[in-house]
Amino acid sequence: MKNKFLKGAHLSERKFKEILKLFSEDLTATQIANISGVSRVTINSYLKKIRLQIVKYCESLQPETASGAASWPHRANSLHQGYDTAVAVKTDVDRIIKPVIFGIYKQDNKVFTEILPDVSRSMIQAIARGRSVLETVGSAERIRRFNGVVDLGQYRLYHLGNHHHDVDAGKTTLDDVDGFWGLTKHRLAKFKGLNRNTAYLHLKECEFRYNYRHEELYTVLLNLLKTFPLNLS
């Protein structure tokens, strides 16, 4: 069946566009399945592929950093692996489970995010308070390049300074960091707990939605998938 957005699909282009429209309206997989009449299993499969394409697009725009972050192929591979490690949000987290911590920064009028696997809760708490402790020595400068860092386990945003001498520019950056976290917090709350291996997908989706909040998201997604179609194989 011909579908320029989804290669190898057994789904009409019209039906896929209906699913994409519902996704752009930020409905859940269950809601999309109920409205579209497509099975929940199929919807989950398509949404994951859409989110993976969003991740690749967001990373293509992300400025090069010296943070030593994992490359896209490494992260993409990890996203295809098992889904057996849950990450709680907005609840107390067992100390045995390492929390998901990510940084937020603004550049070229866009907000970017980066998961920080080697940063601990105690590190960001110490740096946010202006302390210089032994365990932060190797990572402090790298963390401080972010405008904010979020501990997803505690559902908390730490402001790390705006890095601007221009007061107005600094306020705009702070507003964007707060605005992005507000959107992300609202979206993630409805999941009532995230899988560690899918947290990155949802984080980048939030980044994408925030950066294109003033545009018609459905049109943006259509153009993206027309240029970079999904592949079921």
C-alpha positions in Angstrom: 0.0 0.0 0.0 1.5 3.4 -1.1 2.3 5.6 1.9 5.0 8.2 1.4 5.2 8.8 5.1 5.5 5.2 6.2 7.4 2.7 4.0 6.2 -0.8 4.0 2.9 0.1 5.7 -0.3 -1.9 5.6 -2.0 1.3 6.5 -3.4 3.9 4.1 -1.8 7.3 4.0 -5.1 8.8 5.0 -5.3 6.7 8.1 -1.6 7.4 9.0 -2.2 11.1 8.7 -5.2 10.8 11.0 -2.9 9.1 13.6 -0.3 11.7 13.1 -2.8 14.5 13.6 -4.0 12.9 16.9 -0.4 12.5 18.0 0.3 16.2 17.3 -2.7 17.0 19.6 -0.8 15.1 22.3 -3.4 12.3 22.8 -2.3 9.1 24.5 -1.9 5.8 22.6 -5.1 4.5 24.1 -7.0 7.6 23.0 -5.5 7.4 19.5 -6.4 3.7 19.2 -10.0 4.3 20.3 -10.5 7.2 17.9 -8.7 5.8 14.9 -9.9 2.2 15.2 -6.3 0.9 14.9 -5.1 -1.6 17.5 -3.2 -0.3 20.5 -0.2 -2.5 19.6 0.0 -1.0 16.1 -0.4 2.6 17.5 2.4 2.0 20.1 4.7 0.8 17.3 4.0 3.8 15.1 4.3 6.3 17.9 7.7 4.9 18.9 8.9 5.2 15.3 7.6 8.8 15.1 9.4 9.6 18.4 12.6 8.1 17.2 12.5 10.3 14.1 11.9 13.3 16.3 14.9 12.4 18.4 17.1 12.2 15.3 15.8 15.5 14.0 16.3 17.2 17.4 19.8 15.9 17.7 20.7 17.1 14.1 19.9 20.6 15.4 21.7 20.3 18.7 25.0 22.2 18.9 28.2 20.2 19.3 29.2 20.0 23.0 32.2 18.9 24.8 30.2 17.1 27.4 31.1 13.6 26.3 27.4 12.8 25.8 26.7 9.5 24.1 26.3 9.7 20.3 23.0 9.2 18.6 23.8 5.6 17.4 24.7 4.6 21.0 21.5 6.1 22.4 19.4 4.7 19.5 20.7 1.3 20.2 19.9 1.5 23.9 16.3 2.6 23.1 15.8 -0.7 21.2 16.9 -2.8 24.1 14.8 -4.1 27.0 12.1 -2.2 28.8 12.3 -3.6 32.3 13.7 -0.7 34.4 11.0 1.7 35.5 11.8 5.2 36.5 9.3 6.8 38.8 8.4 10.5 38.5 6.7 12.8 41.1 7.0 10.0 43.7 9.7 9.0 46.1 12.4 7.0 44.3 14.1 4.0 45.8 17.7 5.0 46.5 18.8 1.8 44.7 17.4 3.2 41.4 19.6 5.9 39.9 17.4 8.9 39.0 17.2 10.3 35.4 19.0 13.7 35.4 19.0 16.0 32.4 20.4 19.4 31.6 18.5 22.2 29.8 20.2 25.0 27.8 19.1 27.6 25.3 20.9 28.5 22.1 19.8 30.2 18.9 16.3 30.7 20.3 15.8 26.9 20.8 15.8 24.9 24.0 18.0 21.8 24.0 18.2 18.9 26.5 20.8 16.3 27.4 20.6 13.4 29.7 23.5 13.3 32.2 24.1 9.7 33.2 27.3 10.4 35.2 25.8 13.2 37.3 24.5 12.4 40.7 21.8 14.1 42.8 24.3 15.3 45.3 26.4 16.9 42.6 23.6 19.1 41.3 22.4 20.0 44.8 25.9 21.0 45.7 26.5 23.1 42.5 23.1 24.7 42.8 24.1 25.9 46.3 27.4 27.2 45.0 29.5 24.6 46.8 32.7 23.1 45.6 32.9 19.5 46.9 35.3 16.8 45.9 32.8 14.7 43.9 31.9 17.7 41.7 35.4 18.7 40.7 35.5 16.7 37.5 31.9 17.6 36.4 31.2 21.0 37.8 32.1 23.1 34.8 30.3 20.8 32.4 27.1 21.0 34.5 27.4 24.8 34.9 27.1 25.2 31.1 23.4 24.3 31.4 20.8 26.9 32.4 19.0 24.4 34.4 19.3 20.7 35.5 16.3 18.5 36.3 16.2 15.6 38.7 13.3 13.6 37.2 13.2 11.3 40.2 12.4 14.3 42.5 10.5 16.1 39.8 12.6 19.2 40.5 14.3 21.9 38.4 17.5 23.4 39.6 18.4 26.8 38.1 22.2 27.1 37.6 22.4 30.8 36.5 21.5 32.3 33.2 25.1 32.9 31.9 24.2 36.3 30.4 25.5 39.7 31.2 22.4 41.1 29.4 19.7 41.1 32.0 16.9 40.9 29.4 18.5 38.0 27.6 19.0 36.3 30.9 15.4 36.7 31.8 14.3 35.4 28.5 16.5 32.3 28.9 15.1 31.7 32.4 11.6 32.1 31.1 12.3 29.5 28.4 13.8 27.0 30.8 10.8 27.4 33.2 8.4 27.2 30.3 10.0 24.1 28.9 10.0 22.4 32.3 6.4 23.4 32.8 5.4 21.7 29.6 7.6 18.6 30.3 6.3 18.2 33.8 2.7 18.4 32.7 3.3 15.8 29.9 5.3 13.4 32.0 2.9 13.5 34.9 0.2 11.7 32.9 2.4 8.7 32.5 2.6 8.2 36.3 6.0 6.7 35.9 8.4 6.3 32.9 10.5 3.5 31.7 14.2 4.4 31.9 14.7 3.3 28.3 11.9 5.5 27.0 12.6 8.6 29.1 14.9 10.0 26.4 12.2 9.6 23.7 9.7 11.5 25.7 12.3 14.2 26.7 13.2 14.9 23.1 9.5 14.9 22.1 8.9 17.6 24.8 11.9 19.5 23.4 10.4 19.3 19.9 6.9 20.3 21.0 8.3 23.3 23.0 10.5 24.6 20.2 7.6 24.5 17.7 4.9 25.6 20.1 4.2 28.7 18.0 3.7 26.6 14.8 1.1 24.1 13.6 2.8 20.9 14.9 0.9 18.6 12.6 2.3 20.5 9.5 5.8 20.4 11.0 5.5 16.7 11.5 4.1 16.1 8.0 7.1 18.0 6.5 9.5 16.1 8.7 8.2 12.7 7.8 7.8 13.6 4.1 11.5 14.3 4.1 12.5 11.5 6.4 9.8 8.8 6.0 9.4 6.1 8.6 10.3 2.5 7.7 8.6 -0.5 9.2 11.5 -2.9 8.4 
